Amino acid sequence: MEELTLITPTFLFSAISLIFLAYTNRFLAYTALVRNLKEKYLEDKSKVTKAQIDNLKKRLRLTRFMQLIGVASLLICVVTMFMIYIGWQLVSVVLFGIALLFLIVSLSLSVWEINISSNSIRIHLSDMEK
């Protein structure tokens, strides 16, 4: 097994930073949309609007979880760097592997959320079919 250097975990920093930017933008867009849909629902109590709100709640929970797992990945990368710094090579390799797994989970949740987003568009367009 090749020895990890301090540079190796830093490669994840830029990737995770970009992912956080995307996740945060999604989260902010969803919260604004929920506010608008809530006002719309209070006016007309439409089933479509209610379904969209329920869908957005699920997407908000997923996005929050994606962010938490991503933060954990970044935190573990920092701990990995510290372990490399103090010379605990085996621990650093294990921690870096865990950080990569957390990043994989976060990205997988993102794919799941994208599928839910597609469902949201279908719900939005469903009233046109009637």
C-alpha positions as CSV (number, residue, x, y, z in Angstrom):
1,M,0.0,0.0,0.0
2,E,1.3,3.4,-1.0
3,E,1.8,5.9,1.8
4,L,-0.6,8.9,2.0
5,T,0.9,12.3,2.0
6,L,-0.7,15.6,3.2
7,I,-1.5,16.4,-0.4
8,T,-3.8,13.4,-1.0
9,P,-6.8,14.4,1.3
10,T,-6.6,18.0,0.1
11,F,-7.8,16.9,-3.4
12,L,-11.2,16.3,-1.8
13,F,-11.4,19.9,-0.5
14,S,-12.0,21.5,-3.9
15,A,-14.5,18.8,-4.9
16,I,-16.4,19.1,-1.6
17,S,-16.4,22.9,-1.8
18,L,-18.1,22.8,-5.2
19,I,-20.6,20.2,-4.1
20,F,-21.5,22.3,-1.1
21,L,-22.1,25.3,-3.3
22,A,-24.4,23.2,-5.4
23,Y,-26.2,21.8,-2.4
24,T,-26.6,25.2,-0.7
25,N,-28.0,26.7,-3.9
26,R,-30.5,23.8,-4.1
27,F,-31.4,24.3,-0.5
28,L,-32.0,28.0,-0.9
29,A,-34.1,27.5,-4.0
30,Y,-36.2,24.9,-2.3
31,T,-36.9,27.1,0.8
32,A,-38.0,30.0,-1.4
33,L,-40.2,27.6,-3.4
34,V,-41.7,26.2,-0.2
35,R,-42.6,29.7,0.9
36,N,-44.3,30.5,-2.4
37,L,-46.1,27.2,-2.5
38,K,-47.4,27.6,1.0
39,E,-48.9,31.0,0.2
40,K,-50.5,29.4,-3.0
41,Y,-51.8,26.5,-1.0
42,L,-53.4,28.7,1.7
43,E,-55.2,30.5,-1.2
44,D,-56.6,27.6,-3.1
45,K,-55.9,24.3,-1.2
46,S,-55.0,22.5,-4.5
47,K,-54.0,18.8,-4.3
48,V,-51.3,19.5,-6.8
49,T,-49.8,22.3,-4.7
50,K,-50.0,20.0,-1.6
51,A,-48.2,17.3,-3.5
52,Q,-45.5,19.7,-4.5
53,I,-45.1,20.9,-0.9
54,D,-44.8,17.3,0.3
55,N,-42.3,16.6,-2.5
56,L,-40.2,19.7,-1.5
57,K,-40.2,18.7,2.1
58,K,-38.7,15.4,1.2
59,R,-36.1,17.1,-1.1
60,L,-35.2,19.5,1.7
61,R,-34.6,16.7,4.1
62,L,-32.4,14.9,1.6
63,T,-30.5,18.0,0.8
64,R,-29.9,18.7,4.5
65,F,-28.7,15.1,4.9
66,M,-26.4,15.4,1.8
67,Q,-24.9,18.5,3.4
68,L,-24.3,16.8,6.7
69,I,-22.7,13.8,5.2
70,G,-20.5,16.1,3.0
71,V,-19.4,18.1,6.1
72,A,-18.6,14.8,7.8
73,S,-16.5,13.8,4.8
74,L,-14.6,17.1,4.9
75,L,-14.1,16.9,8.6
76,I,-12.7,13.4,8.3
77,C,-10.3,14.6,5.6
78,V,-9.0,17.2,8.0
79,V,-8.6,14.6,10.7
80,T,-6.8,12.4,8.1
81,M,-4.4,15.2,7.4
82,F,-3.7,15.5,11.2
83,M,-3.1,11.8,11.4
84,I,-0.6,12.0,8.5
85,Y,1.1,14.9,10.2
86,I,1.6,13.0,13.5
87,G,2.7,9.9,11.6
88,W,-0.2,7.6,12.1
89,Q,-0.2,6.3,8.6
90,L,-2.6,3.3,9.0
91,V,-5.2,5.4,10.8
92,S,-4.9,8.0,8.2
93,V,-5.5,5.5,5.4
94,V,-8.6,4.1,7.1
95,L,-10.0,7.6,7.8
96,F,-9.4,8.7,4.2
97,G,-11.3,5.7,3.0
98,I,-14.2,6.6,5.3
99,A,-14.1,10.1,4.0
100,L,-14.3,8.8,0.5
101,L,-17.3,6.6,1.4
102,F,-19.1,9.5,3.0
103,L,-18.6,11.5,-0.2
104,I,-20.0,8.6,-2.2
105,V,-23.0,8.5,0.1
106,S,-23.5,12.2,-0.3
107,L,-23.3,12.0,-4.1
108,S,-25.7,9.0,-4.1
109,L,-28.2,11.0,-2.1
110,S,-27.8,13.8,-4.6
111,V,-28.8,11.4,-7.4
112,W,-31.8,10.2,-5.4
113,E,-32.8,13.9,-4.9
114,I,-32.5,14.5,-8.6
115,N,-35.0,11.6,-9.2
116,I,-37.4,13.2,-6.7
117,S,-37.0,16.5,-8.5
118,S,-38.0,14.9,-11.8
119,N,-41.1,13.6,-10.0
120,S,-41.8,17.1,-8.8
121,I,-41.8,18.4,-12.4
122,R,-44.3,15.6,-13.3
123,I,-46.6,16.7,-10.5
124,H,-46.3,20.3,-11.6
125,L,-47.3,19.3,-15.1
126,S,-50.0,16.9,-14.1
127,D,-52.7,19.6,-13.9
128,M,-52.1,20.4,-17.5
129,E,-53.1,16.8,-18.5
130,K,-56.5,17.3,-17.0
